[in-house]
Amino acid sequence: MKKGILKTLLFIVLLVLAVVLGKAASDAAAGVRFLSFLSAGASFGISPVNVDLSVLRFTFGMTVNLHVAQALLLLAAILAYNRIR
């Protein structure tokens, strides 16, 4: 049981590191001419919607920005996890 939790935690940490390092790599590569393709990306999601019930006010929405560098590092993190496991 404890080993399964540790494996799940390792997988989550690898994914978070891949996203953070991928964002940093895409920002750094944006200024370099031959690496600028790493900063290309897409943005998709739901624009924020406000619901005002006079007593409560909710805002729903979500946007995901994904760059090529992040996608490559996410793939590498998944492959590394499979090798470690």
C-alpha positions in Angstrom: 0.0 0.0 0.0 2.7 2.5 1.0 4.7 1.6 -2.1 1.8 2.4 -4.4 1.4 5.8 -2.8 5.1 6.5 -3.3 4.9 5.6 -6.9 1.9 7.8 -7.4 3.7 10.7 -5.7 6.8 10.1 -7.8 4.6 10.3 -11.0 3.0 13.5 -9.9 6.3 15.1 -9.0 7.8 14.1 -12.4 4.8 15.6 -14.2 4.9 18.9 -12.3 8.7 19.2 -12.9 8.2 18.6 -16.6 5.6 21.3 -16.8 7.7 23.8 -14.9 10.9 23.1 -16.6 9.1 23.0 -20.0 7.7 26.5 -19.4 11.2 27.8 -18.4 12.7 26.1 -21.5 10.1 27.5 -23.9 10.6 31.0 -22.4 14.4 30.7 -22.8 14.2 29.3 -26.3 11.9 32.1 -27.6 14.8 34.4 -28.2 17.0 31.9 -30.0 16.3 31.7 -33.7 16.9 28.0 -34.3 15.1 26.9 -31.0 12.1 29.2 -31.4 9.9 26.2 -32.4 10.0 25.1 -28.7 8.1 28.1 -27.7 5.2 27.5 -30.1 2.1 26.4 -28.4 -1.6 26.4 -28.0 -4.1 27.8 -25.5 -7.5 26.2 -24.9 -10.1 26.2 -22.3 -13.3 27.8 -21.0 -13.4 31.6 -20.5 -14.4 32.7 -17.0 -18.1 32.8 -16.3 -19.5 34.8 -13.3 -22.5 33.6 -11.4 -23.9 36.1 -9.0 -26.6 34.7 -6.5 -26.7 37.9 -4.5 -25.4 36.1 -1.4 -22.7 34.0 -3.2 -20.6 34.9 -6.2 -18.9 32.1 -8.2 -16.4 32.4 -11.1 -15.9 29.3 -13.2 -13.2 28.9 -15.9 -10.1 27.2 -16.9 -7.4 27.8 -19.5 -4.5 25.5 -20.4 -1.4 26.8 -22.2 0.8 24.0 -23.7 4.1 24.6 -25.5 6.2 22.2 -27.5 8.9 22.1 -24.9 6.4 21.2 -22.2 4.9 18.4 -24.4 8.3 17.0 -25.0 9.3 17.1 -21.3 5.9 15.5 -20.3 6.6 12.7 -22.7 10.1 12.3 -21.3 8.7 12.2 -17.7 6.2 9.5 -18.6 8.9 7.4 -20.3 11.2 7.9 -17.3 8.5 6.9 -14.9 7.9 3.7 -16.9 11.6 2.9 -16.8 11.9 3.6 -13.1 8.8 1.6 -12.3 
